[in-house]
């Protein structure tokens, strides 16, 4: 899992955007008040500067915290309030308790992935 700080940096960028795409809410870029998650790849969010996509909405994503615990980031399809989709928002996560609007995003160090090491050196 990425750390909360890694996730937020990827989502907000060095500009510290409010949402992954900018500072103004755009309902067309994240599922909100839906019955279920949308299929991965259907959102019109551009790839972020670190190469990730769709960090806002769909499902809350598990991250690790500085104190060794867990949190959830991103908001979910069940949200009614766009403020809960802000990249800086997180909520507590309880290991062993999963909900239908929770998910994970795998992360890795570029130096640990041989194909990425090659791309990084080009």
C-alpha positions as CSV (number, residue, x, y, z in Angstrom):
1,X,0.0,0.0,0.0
2,X,1.2,3.5,-0.5
3,X,1.6,5.8,2.5
4,X,-1.0,8.5,3.0
5,X,1.7,11.1,2.2
6,X,2.7,9.3,-1.0
7,X,-1.0,8.9,-2.1
8,X,-1.7,12.6,-1.4
9,X,1.4,13.8,-3.2
10,X,0.5,11.8,-6.2
11,X,-3.1,13.1,-6.1
12,X,-2.4,16.8,-5.4
13,X,1.0,17.2,-7.1
14,X,3.6,19.8,-6.2
15,X,0.9,22.5,-6.8
16,X,-1.1,21.0,-3.9
17,X,-4.4,21.0,-5.9
18,X,-7.7,20.6,-4.0
19,X,-8.8,17.8,-6.4
20,X,-6.6,15.7,-8.6
21,X,-7.6,17.8,-11.7
22,X,-7.4,21.2,-10.1
23,X,-9.0,23.4,-7.5
24,X,-12.6,23.5,-8.7
25,X,-15.1,20.6,-8.4
26,X,-16.1,19.1,-11.8
27,X,-18.9,16.5,-11.4
28,X,-18.0,14.9,-14.8
29,X,-14.6,13.8,-13.5
30,X,-15.6,11.6,-10.5
31,X,-18.5,9.3,-9.7
32,X,-20.6,10.7,-7.0
33,X,-24.0,9.6,-5.6
34,X,-24.0,6.4,-7.7
35,X,-25.3,2.9,-7.0
36,X,-21.9,1.2,-7.6
37,X,-18.4,1.9,-8.7
38,X,-17.7,2.7,-12.3
39,X,-15.4,0.4,-14.4
40,X,-11.8,1.3,-14.1
41,X,-10.7,3.3,-17.1
42,X,-14.1,5.0,-17.8
43,X,-13.4,8.2,-15.9
44,X,-12.2,11.1,-17.9
45,X,-9.4,12.0,-15.5
46,X,-6.1,12.7,-17.1
47,X,-3.0,10.8,-15.9
48,X,-1.3,12.7,-13.1
49,X,2.3,13.8,-13.2
50,X,3.4,10.6,-11.5
51,X,1.5,8.5,-14.1
52,X,-1.5,7.4,-11.9
53,X,-5.1,7.8,-13.0
54,X,-8.5,7.9,-11.3
55,X,-7.4,8.8,-7.8
56,X,-10.6,10.7,-7.1
57,X,-13.8,8.8,-6.3
58,X,-14.9,5.3,-7.2
59,X,-13.8,3.7,-4.0
60,X,-12.0,4.8,-0.8
61,X,-8.4,3.5,-1.1
62,X,-6.5,2.0,1.8
63,X,-3.2,3.7,2.7
64,X,-0.7,3.4,5.6
65,X,-0.3,6.1,8.1
66,X,2.8,7.5,9.8
67,X,1.9,5.8,13.1
68,X,1.7,2.3,11.6
69,X,-2.1,2.4,11.1
70,X,-4.3,2.7,8.1
71,X,-6.6,5.3,6.6
72,X,-8.8,5.6,3.5
73,X,-8.3,8.3,0.8
74,X,-10.2,9.4,-2.3
75,X,-13.9,9.4,-1.6
76,X,-16.3,6.9,-3.1
77,X,-19.2,6.5,-5.5
78,X,-21.5,6.7,-2.5
79,X,-20.5,10.2,-1.5
80,X,-23.0,13.0,-1.7
81,X,-20.7,15.9,-0.8
82,X,-17.9,16.9,-3.2
83,X,-15.9,18.2,-0.2
84,X,-15.3,14.5,0.7
85,X,-13.6,14.0,-2.7
86,X,-10.8,16.5,-1.9
87,X,-7.4,14.9,-2.2
88,X,-6.5,16.0,1.4
89,X,-9.5,14.2,3.0
90,X,-9.0,10.9,4.7
91,X,-11.0,8.7,7.1
92,X,-9.9,6.1,9.6
93,X,-9.7,2.5,8.4
94,X,-10.2,-0.5,10.7
95,X,-8.3,-3.7,9.6
96,X,-10.8,-6.5,9.2
97,X,-13.7,-4.2,8.4
98,X,-14.3,-3.9,4.7
99,X,-17.1,-2.1,2.9
100,X,-18.3,-2.3,-0.7
101,X,-16.8,1.2,-1.3
102,X,-13.3,0.4,-0.1
103,X,-10.4,-0.8,-2.3
104,X,-6.7,-0.8,-2.7
105,X,-4.1,0.7,-5.0
106,X,-0.8,-1.1,-5.2
107,X,2.4,1.0,-5.2
108,X,6.0,0.1,-5.8
109,X,9.4,1.8,-5.7
110,X,10.6,2.5,-9.2
111,X,14.1,1.2,-8.3
112,X,12.5,-2.2,-7.3
113,X,10.8,-2.9,-10.7
114,X,13.3,-3.9,-13.4
115,X,11.3,-2.5,-16.4
116,X,10.8,0.8,-14.6
117,X,14.5,1.0,-13.8
118,X,15.3,0.7,-17.5
119,X,12.8,3.5,-18.3
120,X,14.1,5.6,-15.5
121,X,17.6,5.5,-16.9
122,X,16.7,6.4,-20.5
